[in-house]
Amino acid sequence: MPTLLRFLATVAVIGGLAYGGILALALFVEPEQREMTATIPSSRLGR
């Protein structure tokens, strides 16, 4: 039983680190906004 608890504790720590990393990225990294242009061929605009 101690081996199972040690395994579950390790999995919980790794999961917590992953969750913390994702949370830190969501809170502290701002995406850069920029204008986007795309050319559309005239054959796709209609008849």
MARROLUM-936816 format. One record per atom (N, C-alpha, C): residue in one letter; residue number from 0; z, y, x; atom name. Coordinates in steps of 0.001 Angstrom, whole numbers. Layout:
+------+-----+---------+---------+---------+------+
! type ! seq !       z !       y !       x ! atom !
+------+-----+---------+---------+---------+------+
!    a ! NUM !       Z !       Y !       X !   CA !
...
+------+-----+---------+---------+---------+------+
# end
This chain:
+------+-----+---------+---------+---------+------+
! type ! seq !       z !       y !       x ! atom !
+------+-----+---------+---------+---------+------+
!    m !   0 !       0 !   -1210 !     813 !    N !
!    m !   0 !       0 !       0 !       0 !   CA !
!    m !   0 !       0 !    1271 !     853 !    C !
!    p !   1 !     718 !    1309 !    1988 !    N !
!    p !   1 !     674 !    2529 !    2804 !   CA !
!    p !   1 !    -732 !    2857 !    3305 !    C !
!    t !   2 !   -1547 !    1823 !    3567 !    N !
!    t !   2 !   -2909 !    2073 !    4028 !   CA !
!    t !   2 !   -3732 !    2750 !    2934 !    C !
!    l !   3 !   -3542 !    2317 !    1698 !    N !
!    l !   3 !   -4246 !    2930 !     580 !   CA !
!    l !   3 !   -3825 !    4388 !     409 !    C !
!    l !   4 !   -2550 !    4669 !     519 !    N !
!    l !   4 !   -2069 !    6047 !     384 !   CA !
!    l !   4 !   -2590 !    6926 !    1517 !    C !
!    r !   5 !   -2645 !    6378 !    2720 !    N !
!    r !   5 !   -3177 !    7152 !    3845 !   CA !
!    r !   5 !   -4664 !    7453 !    3631 !    C !
!    f !   6 !   -5405 !    6467 !    3132 !    N !
!    f !   6 !   -6827 !    6676 !    2833 !   CA !
!    f !   6 !   -7006 !    7734 !    1749 !    C !
!    l !   7 !   -6236 !    7635 !     678 !    N !
!    l !   7 !   -6357 !    8617 !    -398 !   CA !
!    l !   7 !   -5961 !   10017 !      69 !    C !
!    a !   8 !   -4959 !   10109 !     929 !    N !
!    a !   8 !   -4561 !   11409 !    1465 !   CA !
!    a !   8 !   -5670 !   11989 !    2336 !    C !
!    t !   9 !   -6309 !   11154 !    3140 !    N !
!    t !   9 !   -7417 !   11618 !    3984 !   CA !
!    t !   9 !   -8584 !   12104 !    3127 !    C !
!    v !  10 !   -8925 !   11350 !    2100 !    N !
!    v !  10 !  -10011 !   11750 !    1203 !   CA !
!    v !  10 !   -9656 !   13056 !     492 !    C !
!    a !  11 !   -8392 !   13205 !      90 !    N !
!    a !  11 !   -7967 !   14436 !    -581 !   CA !
!    a !  11 !   -8046 !   15634 !     362 !    C !
!    v !  12 !   -7670 !   15458 !    1621 !    N !
!    v !  12 !   -7740 !   16559 !    2589 !   CA !
!    v !  12 !   -9195 !   16958 !    2840 !    C !
!    i !  13 !  -10058 !   15979 !    3015 !    N !
!    i !  13 !  -11477 !   16283 !    3246 !   CA !
!    i !  13 !  -12080 !   16963 !    2016 !    C !
!    g !  14 !  -11734 !   16491 !     834 !    N !
!    g !  14 !  -12219 !   17128 !    -398 !   CA !
!    g !  14 !  -11696 !   18550 !    -533 !    C !
!    g !  15 !  -10439 !   18765 !    -184 !    N !
!    g !  15 !   -9877 !   20115 !    -233 !   CA !
!    g !  15 !  -10557 !   21059 !     740 !    C !
!    l !  16 !  -10870 !   20561 !    1937 !    N !
!    l !  16 !  -11583 !   21396 !    2912 !   CA !
!    l !  16 !  -12988 !   21752 !    2417 !    C !
!    a !  17 !  -13671 !   20791 !    1816 !    N !
!    a !  17 !  -15010 !   21055 !    1275 !   CA !
!    a !  17 !  -14933 !   22064 !     137 !    C !
!    y !  18 !  -13961 !   21890 !    -746 !    N !
!    y !  18 !  -13785 !   22822 !   -1869 !   CA !
!    y !  18 !  -13449 !   24218 !   -1355 !    C !
!    g !  19 !  -12582 !   24300 !    -363 !    N !
!    g !  19 !  -12231 !   25591 !     214 !   CA !
!    g !  19 !  -13414 !   26265 !     881 !    C !
!    g !  20 !  -14254 !   25489 !    1551 !    N !
!    g !  20 !  -15450 !   26051 !    2178 !   CA !
!    g !  20 !  -16427 !   26598 !    1161 !    C !
!    i !  21 !  -16629 !   25870 !      81 !    N !
!    i !  21 !  -17537 !   26332 !    -976 !   CA !
!    i !  21 !  -16973 !   27579 !   -1649 !    C !
!    l !  22 !  -15664 !   27587 !   -1878 !    N !
!    l !  22 !  -15028 !   28751 !   -2488 !   CA !
!    l !  22 !  -15136 !   29972 !   -1576 !    C !
!    a !  23 !  -14929 !   29791 !    -290 !    N !
!    a !  23 !  -15043 !   30900 !     661 !   CA !
!    a !  23 !  -16472 !   31444 !     691 !    C !
!    l !  24 !  -17453 !   30559 !     674 !    N !
!    l !  24 !  -18849 !   31018 !     647 !   CA !
!    l !  24 !  -19145 !   31789 !    -629 !    C !
!    a !  25 !  -18618 !   31346 !   -1741 !    N !
!    a !  25 !  -18885 !   32017 !   -3019 !   CA !
!    a !  25 !  -18224 !   33386 !   -3073 !    C !
!    l !  26 !  -17061 !   33541 !   -2466 !    N !
!    l !  26 !  -16324 !   34795 !   -2578 !   CA !
!    l !  26 !  -16694 !   35814 !   -1509 !    C !
!    f !  27 !  -16994 !   35370 !    -302 !    N !
!    f !  27 !  -17118 !   36305 !     813 !   CA !
!    f !  27 !  -18543 !   36560 !    1281 !    C !
!    v !  28 !  -19522 !   35789 !     826 !    N !
!    v !  28 !  -20902 !   35979 !    1272 !   CA !
!    v !  28 !  -21686 !   36615 !     140 !    C !
!    e !  29 !  -22202 !   37808 !     370 !    N !
!    e !  29 !  -23018 !   38505 !    -620 !   CA !
!    e !  29 !  -24492 !   38246 !    -335 !    C !
!    p !  30 !  -25251 !   37809 !   -1318 !    N !
!    p !  30 !  -26682 !   37597 !   -1092 !   CA !
!    p !  30 !  -27397 !   38936 !    -928 !    C !
!    e !  31 !  -28416 !   38945 !     -95 !    N !
!    e !  31 !  -29196 !   40158 !     142 !   CA !
!    e !  31 !  -30237 !   40297 !    -965 !    C !
!    q !  32 !  -30220 !   41446 !   -1662 !    N !
!    q !  32 !  -31189 !   41668 !   -2731 !   CA !
!    q !  32 !  -32401 !   42386 !   -2161 !    C !
!    r !  33 !  -33566 !   41927 !   -2531 !    N !
!    r !  33 !  -34802 !   42558 !   -2085 !   CA !
!    r !  33 !  -35868 !   42376 !   -3152 !    C !
!    e !  34 !  -36866 !   43220 !   -3071 !    N !
!    e !  34 !  -37941 !   43182 !   -4059 !   CA !
!    e !  34 !  -38914 !   42061 !   -3718 !    C !
!    m !  35 !  -39419 !   41406 !   -4758 !    N !
!    m !  35 !  -40341 !   40299 !   -4562 !   CA !
!    m !  35 !  -41640 !   40591 !   -5292 !    C !
!    t !  36 !  -42752 !   40381 !   -4631 !    N !
!    t !  36 !  -44059 !   40544 !   -5258 !   CA !
!    t !  36 !  -44842 !   39250 !   -5092 !    C !
!    a !  37 !  -45611 !   38914 !   -6105 !    N !
!    a !  37 !  -46448 !   37720 !   -6057 !   CA !
!    a !  37 !  -47815 !   38077 !   -6617 !    C !
!    t !  38 !  -48841 !   37693 !   -5910 !    N !
!    t !  38 !  -50203 !   37946 !   -6396 !   CA !
!    t !  38 !  -50618 !   36795 !   -7317 !    C !
!    i !  39 !  -51233 !   37165 !   -8430 !    N !
!    i !  39 !  -51696 !   36184 !   -9419 !   CA !
!    i !  39 !  -53216 !   36286 !   -9480 !    C !
!    p !  40 !  -53921 !   35176 !   -9340 !    N !
!    p !  40 !  -55365 !   35232 !   -9446 !   CA !
!    p !  40 !  -55801 !   35696 !  -10843 !    C !
!    s !  41 !  -56879 !   36439 !  -10897 !    N !
!    s !  41 !  -57323 !   36978 !  -12188 !   CA !
!    s !  41 !  -57743 !   35860 !  -13151 !    C !
!    s !  42 !  -58097 !   34708 !  -12643 !    N !
!    s !  42 !  -58494 !   33605 !  -13551 !   CA !
!    s !  42 !  -57298 !   33068 !  -14331 !    C !
!    r !  43 !  -56091 !   33299 !  -13872 !    N !
!    r !  43 !  -54901 !   32806 !  -14586 !   CA !
!    r !  43 !  -54370 !   33822 !  -15595 !    C !
!    l !  44 !  -54896 !   35037 !  -15625 !    N !
!    l !  44 !  -54371 !   36075 !  -16512 !   CA !
!    l !  44 !  -54847 !   35927 !  -17951 !    C !
!    g !  45 !  -55912 !   35282 !  -18179 !    N !
!    g !  45 !  -56403 !   35114 !  -19546 !   CA !
!    g !  45 !  -57903 !   35287 !  -19610 !    C !
!    r !  46 !  -58395 !   35196 !  -20799 !    N !
!    r !  46 !  -59862 !   35273 !  -20949 !   CA !
!    r !  46 !  -60288 !   36574 !  -21524 !    C !
+------+-----+---------+---------+---------+------+
# end
